[in-house]
Structure formats: C-alpha cells, structure tokens
Amino acid sequence: MKFLAITLIVHRPDPVTAVHKPTHDRFREVLDNALLAEELGFDGFGVGERHERPFISSSPTVVLSHIAALTRRVRLFTAVTTLSLLDPVRAYEDYATLDHLAEGRLELIIGKGNGAAQRELFHVTPEDQWDRNAESYEVFRQIWRQDKVTAKTRFRPELTDAEVWPRPYQQPVRVWHGSATSRESVDLAARYGDPLFSANVTHPIEPYAELIRHYRERWEHYGHDPADIAVGAGTAGLLVTRTSQDALEVYRPIFEANLEFQRRFGLPVVFETLEDFVERSSALIGSPQQVIEKVHRYHEQFGHTVLHLHADASGLTDTQHRDSLELFQAEVAPVLRREIPDPPFPWGPVLPVTEEPAHV
C-alpha cells in the first residue's frame, strides 16, 4: 500500500485556538508539510484545487512547482484538478511544464470540482459541468499522447492539427479520476482504463463502496483486465496516539469545534458525536492497532491500494501533528505495506519501455 499526504489549503481560523494565520504563513505551512512528508517516507504529496472560500488552492501548479524544487523523491499529486473549469490546452501546458521540472514525479487526480461559487466564477452550470469535465479530459488526454491534435469541441475553440508545447516528459502522465458521489466520474475512469480515487471523507462507507463496485463493473464492461484496477481512498482525519483514550481526549475539542462550524453555516451534519465519527467515518483516530484494523475494514470493501491522509494539523498542535505522523509511519504504515498490495503499476515516471527511468 502507498500513502499520500494531501492538503486542500483550507484557510480559516484554527478550530481550537481560533487563530487565523496570514495567507503567507499558511502557504509556508504547506511547504513545511511537504518537506515533512518526504522526510517521514510518504509516497506522495497532494495539493487540491478550489476557487472559492475558505480555500487558497486556486493555483496548484505554482504550489507544486515550488514543492518540486524543495523535494527529491516524493511523487506530486493534484487533489483534484478541476478540469470542468479549465481550458484543457492551458491545463496541459501548465502540467507538462511542471512535470519536466519535477523530473516525472507528477500524477493528476482530476474531477469536475464542486461548489456554486467557483462554478459561477467560471460560468459553468450544474447542467453542463459533467460534459465539460469529460470533454476537457478527452482533449487533455489526446494532447498528452499526440504531437498534433484535431478535436471538435463544444466548450472551447476547436483544434485542427494543433501543436501544444512543451511535449511531455511522462508519456503519458498518470491520471486518476476523483469521485465523491458521481457515477459520471466513475464511468469516465472505467472507460479509459484509468485508476479511481474515492473521496471517502463525508459519509460512512456504504455510498463509496457502492461507487467502487460500480467502477469495477464498468471496468469489465469496457473490456479491461480486472487485475489492472487501481483504487485510492481518502480519510476524514488522522490522529494516531499510543492509546485510544489519548486519541479521543486530544481530538474531542477539534471535533466539537468542527461540529459547531457545520451547524453555524447550515452544513449537513453526518456524525453527531465523536464516538460515532471515530466508529463510522473514514477518520483514522486511535492507537496504531485500531488504525490498522480500520484500514483493513475499508480495504475489504474498496480493495484500495493507495490511501491519502491529511497533511495539515487541522486543529492539532504542530507537535501533536508531527507525533501522529511519525507514529503512523513507524507502526502503522509498515504493517499495511506488508499486508495490502501496491497498485498494479510501478511507482515512478511513466516512460516508454525503451528509455531508462529517470532517478527521482
């Protein structure tokens, strides 16, 4: 099993202390967390893309380029690239450039994105967002694989023998399809034989497990080998401590502050108590053994081989956050790496078989 640390670069007051860091300091925190992820042995670091409050992750290519310059080994993920909002030609140019600078360490997780504010910002409607996502991905995919591209499009000017530069480093970059609740994203991933990344952060396990089962069915419907399926899954929170009692004590004020935030802004409340959140959500809160057992419970339903964890402290102190990640890597990750397989492809640059992979 592989492990990613991911941030959406949420920028709101700390749920416990109410301290609201300046924007500059919040970006510096993201860079520090990326360095920490590489230091501790995480396999990837991801940066989200959102174009509305409370996020400041509107330019993931810039952030990831800076992280690429600071790191050497960790693979760099988008989480997610909102292709329904983007011109696929411009997106290709940005990501191909980033991938060259990162020496082939880039992987994309794409999705239509969510939120009314960012849809309005880019004049995307609920009715056309899925068609935009599919069209942008198909053009993006074609550009990555062909020197000249012809494409009849609805949502951007058509392309006729178009050349787009720079030409790629990875041939092609690996694209995962992020899905929270939509069968459209799942079907698009299955159609093209691409890996799936389940959000798995808001609800109990059942709706996510149902979508992953649908993905596997559609994968075979499109004629792909089931042995080639790769699934990733998110988590709703992380706190690993020596005992479950310590974890509950430390996490309780964070949970209660987040619950109050949800109620104040009229957001749906799925888990009313911390105990229910720990038991039925995807959050990994408890002792190392409890976390191992919970990941296995989810793996029985998902068959996932990649897991993403929160890169941010999210209410923990810096010391609590680092201690939790260190304990995860020392006592949880080695067991899960041994007991759950890796994805069915090399964890490195996607290059032609005639070339030697670059050292990253």
MILOLUM-373129 format. One record per residue (C-alpha): residue in three letters; residue number from 1; x, y, z. Coordinates in pm, 1 decimal. Example, Ala and Ser with C-alpha at 12.3 -4.5 7.8 and 13.67 -1.06 7.14 Angstrom:
2
ala / 1 / 1230.0 / -450.0 / 780.0
ser / 2 / 1367.0 / -106.0 / 714.0
//
This chain:
360
met / 1 / 0.0 / 0.0 / 0.0
lys / 2 / 111.2 / 354.5 / -80.9
phe / 3 / 43.8 / 662.3 / 131.2
leu / 4 / -14.6 / 1023.1 / 29.9
ala / 5 / -34.1 / 1334.9 / 243.7
ile / 6 / -282.6 / 1579.1 / 91.7
thr / 7 / -386.8 / 1938.2 / 157.2
leu / 8 / -672.7 / 2138.7 / 9.3
ile / 9 / -510.6 / 2451.0 / 162.1
val / 10 / -812.8 / 2541.0 / 370.6
his / 11 / -763.5 / 2892.7 / 508.7
arg / 12 / -987.6 / 2951.9 / 805.2
pro / 13 / -928.2 / 3001.1 / 1177.7
asp / 14 / -784.6 / 2708.6 / 1369.7
pro / 15 / -1086.5 / 2512.8 / 1502.1
val / 16 / -946.8 / 2504.0 / 1856.4
thr / 17 / -743.7 / 2824.3 / 1904.3
ala / 18 / -941.1 / 3042.0 / 1656.9
val / 19 / -609.6 / 3182.6 / 1531.8
his / 20 / -630.4 / 3278.8 / 1162.8
lys / 21 / -285.0 / 3265.5 / 1008.4
pro / 22 / -186.0 / 3520.7 / 744.4
thr / 23 / -204.1 / 3389.0 / 388.6
his / 24 / 174.4 / 3394.0 / 353.8
asp / 25 / 217.0 / 3182.4 / 668.9
arg / 26 / -45.0 / 2934.4 / 551.8
phe / 27 / 144.7 / 2877.6 / 226.4
arg / 28 / 468.4 / 2839.5 / 422.5
glu / 29 / 293.2 / 2573.2 / 632.6
val / 30 / 204.1 / 2380.2 / 316.3
leu / 31 / 569.2 / 2380.4 / 208.5
asp / 32 / 683.2 / 2267.6 / 552.6
asn / 33 / 429.3 / 1985.2 / 549.2
ala / 34 / 550.8 / 1870.0 / 207.8
leu / 35 / 907.4 / 1855.9 / 338.5
leu / 36 / 786.4 / 1667.5 / 644.9
ala / 37 / 600.6 / 1416.5 / 426.3
glu / 38 / 916.7 / 1343.6 / 230.1
glu / 39 / 1126.8 / 1324.1 / 546.9
leu / 40 / 888.9 / 1072.4 / 705.3
gly / 41 / 871.2 / 849.5 / 398.0
phe / 42 / 532.3 / 926.4 / 245.8
asp / 43 / 497.7 / 812.3 / -114.4
gly / 44 / 320.8 / 1123.8 / -240.1
phe / 45 / 213.1 / 1476.3 / -152.2
gly / 46 / -103.9 / 1626.9 / -297.8
val / 47 / -237.7 / 1980.1 / -337.2
gly / 48 / -602.9 / 2047.0 / -410.3
glu / 49 / -761.5 / 2298.2 / -644.1
arg / 50 / -1050.9 / 2516.0 / -532.5
his / 51 / -1164.2 / 2858.7 / -646.7
glu / 52 / -1380.2 / 2967.4 / -353.6
arg / 53 / -1358.2 / 3038.2 / 17.7
pro / 54 / -1224.7 / 2907.8 / 253.5
phe / 55 / -960.1 / 2764.2 / 16.7
ile / 56 / -649.4 / 2932.8 / -122.4
ser / 57 / -556.4 / 2644.9 / -352.7
ser / 58 / -653.1 / 2817.8 / -677.8
ser / 59 / -305.4 / 2769.0 / -830.9
pro / 60 / -185.9 / 2414.0 / -758.0
thr / 61 / 70.0 / 2416.2 / -1040.7
val / 62 / 254.3 / 2705.1 / -875.5
val / 63 / 249.0 / 2543.4 / -532.6
leu / 64 / 354.0 / 2202.9 / -666.5
ser / 65 / 634.1 / 2357.4 / -871.0
his / 66 / 778.2 / 2510.1 / -555.9
ile / 67 / 742.2 / 2179.6 / -372.7
ala / 68 / 912.9 / 2004.9 / -664.7
ala / 69 / 1213.5 / 2234.0 / -618.6
leu / 70 / 1231.2 / 2157.4 / -245.5
thr / 71 / 1191.2 / 1778.7 / -265.2
arg / 72 / 1362.5 / 1493.9 / -448.5
arg / 73 / 1169.3 / 1170.1 / -400.4
val / 74 / 802.8 / 1217.3 / -312.5
arg / 75 / 555.3 / 1199.3 / -602.3
leu / 76 / 341.0 / 1508.6 / -655.6
phe / 77 / -37.0 / 1481.2 / -687.2
thr / 78 / -322.1 / 1718.2 / -766.6
ala / 79 / -626.9 / 1668.3 / -549.2
val / 80 / -818.6 / 1739.9 / -761.3
thr / 81 / -750.6 / 1921.5 / -1087.7
thr / 82 / -1090.1 / 2074.5 / -1169.2
leu / 83 / -1090.0 / 2008.0 / -1541.9
ser / 84 / -1455.7 / 2107.4 / -1576.8
leu / 85 / -1345.8 / 2467.3 / -1506.2
leu / 86 / -1025.6 / 2471.2 / -1711.9
asp / 87 / -920.3 / 2503.6 / -2072.6
pro / 88 / -759.4 / 2163.0 / -2137.4
val / 89 / -492.1 / 2314.2 / -2363.0
arg / 90 / -380.7 / 2560.5 / -2097.1
ala / 91 / -401.2 / 2291.9 / -1829.2
tyr / 92 / -179.7 / 2063.0 / -2037.1
glu / 93 / 79.4 / 2337.9 / -2087.0
asp / 94 / 98.8 / 2406.4 / -1712.9
tyr / 95 / 116.0 / 2043.5 / -1605.4
ala / 96 / 356.8 / 1930.7 / -1877.5
thr / 97 / 591.1 / 2211.1 / -1773.5
leu / 98 / 557.4 / 2116.9 / -1406.8
asp / 99 / 624.5 / 1751.3 / -1484.8
his / 100 / 950.3 / 1837.0 / -1663.4
leu / 101 / 1062.5 / 2048.1 / -1366.6
ala / 102 / 968.3 / 1764.3 / -1129.4
glu / 103 / 1151.0 / 1503.7 / -1343.6
gly / 104 / 842.2 / 1293.1 / -1393.0
arg / 105 / 708.0 / 1293.0 / -1038.6
leu / 106 / 365.2 / 1433.2 / -1128.2
glu / 107 / 35.2 / 1243.9 / -1108.4
leu / 108 / -304.5 / 1403.3 / -1158.3
ile / 109 / -630.4 / 1335.6 / -982.3
ile / 110 / -898.6 / 1506.7 / -1190.3
gly / 111 / -1258.8 / 1589.4 / -1112.3
lys / 112 / -1536.8 / 1826.2 / -1201.1
gly / 113 / -1489.2 / 2017.0 / -875.1
asn / 114 / -1772.0 / 2134.4 / -653.6
gly / 115 / -1920.7 / 2450.0 / -510.1
ala / 116 / -2158.6 / 2704.6 / -659.7
ala / 117 / -1919.9 / 2999.5 / -617.2
gln / 118 / -1647.3 / 2854.1 / -835.5
arg / 119 / -1898.6 / 2736.9 / -1095.7
glu / 120 / -2031.7 / 3092.7 / -1118.9
leu / 121 / -1677.0 / 3230.7 / -1135.6
phe / 122 / -1608.0 / 3023.1 / -1447.3
his / 123 / -1963.3 / 3034.4 / -1591.5
val / 124 / -2011.6 / 2660.0 / -1555.1
thr / 125 / -2362.2 / 2531.9 / -1487.2
pro / 126 / -2477.3 / 2225.3 / -1294.6
glu / 127 / -2624.7 / 2100.1 / -1622.2
asp / 128 / -2306.7 / 2120.9 / -1831.1
gln / 129 / -2035.3 / 2050.0 / -1570.7
trp / 130 / -2017.4 / 1677.5 / -1643.0
asp / 131 / -1997.2 / 1729.5 / -2019.5
arg / 132 / -1726.0 / 1991.0 / -1965.7
asn / 133 / -1530.0 / 1755.6 / -1743.8
ala / 134 / -1546.4 / 1471.3 / -1996.4
glu / 135 / -1462.4 / 1692.1 / -2296.3
ser / 136 / -1170.5 / 1860.2 / -2120.1
tyr / 137 / -1030.1 / 1525.9 / -2013.6
glu / 138 / -1060.2 / 1376.8 / -2362.1
val / 139 / -878.7 / 1674.8 / -2517.7
phe / 140 / -619.3 / 1678.6 / -2238.9
arg / 141 / -559.6 / 1307.8 / -2287.2
gln / 142 / -523.0 / 1345.9 / -2662.7
ile / 143 / -273.9 / 1632.7 / -2634.3
trp / 144 / -58.0 / 1431.3 / -2396.3
arg / 145 / -33.9 / 1142.9 / -2644.7
gln / 146 / -25.3 / 1307.4 / -2989.0
asp / 147 / 208.8 / 1561.1 / -3147.0
lys / 148 / -76.2 / 1713.2 / -3348.0
val / 149 / -433.6 / 1724.0 / -3225.5
thr / 150 / -764.3 / 1766.8 / -3404.2
ala / 151 / -1070.3 / 1786.0 / -3181.7
lys / 152 / -1426.5 / 1905.6 / -3231.4
thr / 153 / -1525.0 / 2069.7 / -2904.3
arg / 154 / -1828.6 / 2244.6 / -2755.3
phe / 155 / -1672.6 / 2439.7 / -2470.5
arg / 156 / -1356.5 / 2582.0 / -2627.2
pro / 157 / -1244.8 / 2661.1 / -2985.2
glu / 158 / -1195.8 / 2350.6 / -3198.1
leu / 159 / -844.6 / 2222.5 / -3264.9
thr / 160 / -711.8 / 2138.6 / -3611.9
asp / 161 / -364.1 / 1984.7 / -3635.8
ala / 162 / -276.6 / 2185.4 / -3325.8
glu / 163 / 68.8 / 2154.4 / -3169.7
val / 164 / 91.8 / 2217.2 / -2796.8
trp / 165 / 423.1 / 2271.5 / -2620.6
pro / 166 / 621.0 / 2158.2 / -2433.2
arg / 167 / 593.9 / 1796.2 / -2534.7
pro / 168 / 558.1 / 1566.7 / -2235.4
tyr / 169 / 817.1 / 1423.7 / -2002.0
gln / 170 / 598.4 / 1134.3 / -1885.7
gln / 171 / 437.2 / 958.7 / -2179.4
pro / 172 / 173.3 / 999.4 / -2058.2
val / 173 / 125.6 / 1134.4 / -1706.4
arg / 174 / -91.9 / 903.4 / -1495.2
val / 175 / -441.4 / 1042.8 / -1439.2
trp / 176 / -664.3 / 927.5 / -1154.2
his / 177 / -1032.6 / 1019.3 / -1150.7
gly / 178 / -1156.3 / 1165.1 / -825.4
ser / 179 / -1510.9 / 1075.4 / -729.5
ala / 180 / -1722.2 / 1164.8 / -429.0
thr / 181 / -2072.6 / 1059.9 / -525.2
ser / 182 / -2092.6 / 1071.4 / -903.8
arg / 183 / -2126.8 / 778.1 / -1138.0
glu / 184 / -2019.0 / 1004.7 / -1423.9
ser / 185 / -1661.6 / 1028.3 / -1292.8
val / 186 / -1654.9 / 655.4 / -1222.8
asp / 187 / -1772.4 / 568.4 / -1572.1
leu / 188 / -1519.1 / 805.0 / -1732.4
ala / 189 / -1236.7 / 640.5 / -1538.3
ala / 190 / -1351.5 / 289.8 / -1628.3
arg / 191 / -1399.2 / 376.9 / -1996.9
tyr / 192 / -1037.8 / 484.9 / -2036.4
gly / 193 / -887.5 / 223.2 / -1803.7
asp / 194 / -773.0 / 484.4 / -1552.8
pro / 195 / -737.0 / 447.7 / -1175.4
leu / 196 / -1007.1 / 578.8 / -941.7
phe / 197 / -964.5 / 785.8 / -625.7
ser / 198 / -1263.5 / 782.9 / -390.5
ala / 199 / -1305.4 / 1097.9 / -179.6
asn / 200 / -1434.2 / 889.0 / 113.0
val / 201 / -1440.8 / 1179.7 / 359.2
thr / 202 / -1800.1 / 1290.3 / 424.6
his / 203 / -2022.1 / 985.2 / 464.5
pro / 204 / -1999.6 / 634.9 / 612.3
ile / 205 / -1850.8 / 364.2 / 394.4
glu / 206 / -2160.0 / 243.5 / 205.7
pro / 207 / -2204.2 / 501.7 / -74.3
tyr / 208 / -1832.4 / 499.7 / -153.5
ala / 209 / -1820.3 / 119.1 / -158.6
glu / 210 / -2119.0 / 114.7 / -394.1
leu / 211 / -1944.5 / 352.1 / -636.9
ile / 212 / -1625.9 / 146.7 / -632.4
arg / 213 / -1826.3 / -168.4 / -706.2
his / 214 / -1985.8 / 18.9 / -996.6
tyr / 215 / -1638.6 / 119.0 / -1118.3
arg / 216 / -1526.4 / -243.4 / -1119.2
glu / 217 / -1838.6 / -346.1 / -1310.6
arg / 218 / -1790.2 / -72.2 / -1570.2
trp / 219 / -1419.1 / -154.6 / -1596.7
glu / 220 / -1501.5 / -508.1 / -1706.7
his / 221 / -1786.7 / -379.8 / -1926.4
tyr / 222 / -1529.0 / -178.9 / -2122.6
gly / 223 / -1312.4 / -486.9 / -2165.6
his / 224 / -1024.8 / -409.6 / -1926.4
asp / 225 / -839.3 / -670.7 / -1722.4
pro / 226 / -961.3 / -665.5 / -1358.7
ala / 227 / -602.2 / -726.9 / -1246.7
asp / 228 / -513.8 / -375.9 / -1368.7
ile / 229 / -761.1 / -192.4 / -1144.2
ala / 230 / -615.3 / 61.1 / -900.5
val / 231 / -826.8 / 236.2 / -636.5
gly / 232 / -725.6 / 505.5 / -391.2
ala / 233 / -928.5 / 634.9 / -98.1
gly / 234 / -926.1 / 935.3 / 130.7
thr / 235 / -965.9 / 971.6 / 504.9
ala / 236 / -1167.5 / 1218.4 / 711.9
gly / 237 / -894.8 / 1284.2 / 967.9
leu / 238 / -585.8 / 1140.8 / 1131.7
leu / 239 / -462.6 / 1114.8 / 1489.0
val / 240 / -252.3 / 818.9 / 1595.7
thr / 241 / -160.5 / 801.4 / 1964.7
arg / 242 / -41.6 / 528.6 / 2195.9
thr / 243 / -391.9 / 462.7 / 2333.5
ser / 244 / -747.3 / 515.6 / 2211.1
gln / 245 / -821.1 / 715.4 / 2526.9
asp / 246 / -546.1 / 965.0 / 2443.8
ala / 247 / -673.0 / 998.4 / 2088.1
leu / 248 / -1029.8 / 1072.4 / 2198.0
glu / 249 / -913.5 / 1324.9 / 2455.2
val / 250 / -695.5 / 1514.0 / 2208.8
tyr / 251 / -940.3 / 1503.2 / 1917.2
arg / 252 / -1260.4 / 1590.2 / 2108.1
pro / 253 / -1218.8 / 1971.5 / 2102.9
ile / 254 / -1136.9 / 1955.0 / 1730.4
phe / 255 / -1447.5 / 1750.2 / 1656.2
glu / 256 / -1671.6 / 1974.5 / 1867.7
ala / 257 / -1536.7 / 2290.8 / 1703.8
asn / 258 / -1591.2 / 2144.5 / 1355.5
leu / 259 / -1942.3 / 2033.6 / 1454.0
glu / 260 / -2025.4 / 2383.9 / 1572.1
phe / 261 / -1887.3 / 2526.2 / 1246.7
gln / 262 / -2107.6 / 2292.5 / 1041.4
arg / 263 / -2418.9 / 2389.2 / 1236.0
arg / 264 / -2343.9 / 2762.7 / 1227.7
phe / 265 / -2316.1 / 2763.8 / 848.7
gly / 266 / -2602.5 / 2522.6 / 786.5
leu / 267 / -2382.3 / 2241.4 / 658.8
pro / 268 / -2516.4 / 1886.0 / 681.4
val / 269 / -2413.2 / 1702.0 / 997.3
val / 270 / -2348.7 / 1333.0 / 936.0
phe / 271 / -2183.7 / 1234.2 / 1265.1
glu / 272 / -2335.0 / 1384.9 / 1580.4
thr / 273 / -2077.0 / 1255.4 / 1829.4
leu / 274 / -1704.9 / 1198.4 / 1832.6
glu / 275 / -1756.1 / 833.0 / 1914.4
asp / 276 / -1979.6 / 789.4 / 1608.8
phe / 277 / -1728.9 / 981.5 / 1394.7
val / 278 / -1445.1 / 755.0 / 1504.7
glu / 279 / -1650.5 / 440.2 / 1452.5
arg / 280 / -1835.0 / 507.4 / 1125.9
ser / 281 / -1637.3 / 770.3 / 935.5
ser / 282 / -1314.3 / 709.5 / 747.7
ala / 283 / -1117.1 / 908.5 / 1007.6
leu / 284 / -818.9 / 719.6 / 1149.7
ile / 285 / -826.6 / 814.8 / 1516.1
gly / 286 / -689.0 / 581.5 / 1780.8
ser / 287 / -398.9 / 354.2 / 1864.5
pro / 288 / -178.1 / 206.8 / 1590.6
gln / 289 / -360.9 / -126.1 / 1609.3
gln / 290 / -702.1 / 40.8 / 1585.2
val / 291 / -592.5 / 234.0 / 1277.4
ile / 292 / -452.5 / -79.3 / 1112.2
glu / 293 / -778.0 / -265.9 / 1174.0
lys / 294 / -989.0 / 19.4 / 1036.8
val / 295 / -786.4 / 47.4 / 715.6
his / 296 / -830.7 / -327.1 / 669.5
arg / 297 / -1209.3 / -294.0 / 717.6
tyr / 298 / -1219.8 / -35.7 / 441.2
his / 299 / -986.7 / -238.6 / 221.7
glu / 300 / -1228.2 / -533.1 / 241.8
gln / 301 / -1495.2 / -308.4 / 83.6
phe / 302 / -1279.8 / -99.2 / -150.8
gly / 303 / -981.8 / -313.4 / -244.6
his / 304 / -783.1 / 9.3 / -243.7
thr / 305 / -404.1 / 14.2 / -261.4
val / 306 / -342.9 / 388.9 / -206.3
leu / 307 / -453.4 / 588.0 / 97.5
his / 308 / -442.8 / 961.9 / 148.5
leu / 309 / -403.7 / 1126.7 / 487.4
his / 310 / -433.0 / 1487.4 / 598.6
ala / 311 / -110.8 / 1681.9 / 551.5
asp / 312 / -244.1 / 1963.0 / 772.4
ala / 313 / -258.2 / 1975.9 / 1151.4
ser / 314 / -627.9 / 2073.0 / 1127.5
gly / 315 / -658.4 / 2173.7 / 1492.8
leu / 316 / -374.1 / 1967.1 / 1635.0
thr / 317 / -67.1 / 2145.7 / 1763.8
asp / 318 / 241.8 / 2116.7 / 1547.0
thr / 319 / 390.5 / 1871.5 / 1797.3
gln / 320 / 74.9 / 1656.6 / 1809.4
his / 321 / 56.7 / 1654.8 / 1430.4
arg / 322 / 419.5 / 1550.9 / 1384.3
asp / 323 / 398.2 / 1287.7 / 1660.9
ser / 324 / 88.7 / 1139.3 / 1495.0
leu / 325 / 251.8 / 1120.4 / 1151.3
glu / 326 / 570.9 / 973.9 / 1297.1
leu / 327 / 376.5 / 706.9 / 1485.4
phe / 328 / 175.2 / 628.4 / 1173.6
gln / 329 / 492.2 / 580.9 / 969.9
ala / 330 / 669.4 / 386.3 / 1243.6
glu / 331 / 395.4 / 141.1 / 1347.2
val / 332 / 101.6 / 159.8 / 1105.6
ala / 333 / 244.8 / 205.6 / 756.9
pro / 334 / 494.1 / -85.3 / 772.5
val / 335 / 216.1 / -330.0 / 863.7
leu / 336 / -19.6 / -201.7 / 592.3
arg / 337 / 259.8 / -201.0 / 332.8
arg / 338 / 324.7 / -565.5 / 416.4
glu / 339 / -38.2 / -679.5 / 429.8
ile / 340 / -201.5 / -476.1 / 148.7
pro / 341 / -57.9 / -481.6 / -205.2
asp / 342 / 69.7 / -183.4 / -400.8
pro / 343 / -105.8 / -56.2 / -715.9
pro / 344 / -51.3 / -275.9 / -1023.7
phe / 345 / 197.6 / -36.7 / -1185.1
pro / 346 / 542.9 / 98.7 / -1100.0
trp / 347 / 550.1 / 390.4 / -857.0
gly / 348 / 760.6 / 616.2 / -1075.2
pro / 349 / 774.6 / 808.8 / -1402.0
val / 350 / 561.1 / 675.0 / -1686.5
leu / 351 / 813.9 / 648.6 / -1969.4
pro / 352 / 846.4 / 439.3 / -2286.4
val / 353 / 988.5 / 94.3 / -2218.8
thr / 354 / 1288.3 / 175.1 / -2439.4
glu / 355 / 1400.8 / 450.3 / -2203.1
glu / 356 / 1567.1 / 419.2 / -1867.4
pro / 357 / 1352.2 / 577.1 / -1592.6
ala / 358 / 1496.4 / 896.1 / -1452.5
his / 359 / 1629.8 / 887.9 / -1098.2
val / 360 / 1385.1 / 1068.8 / -870.4
//
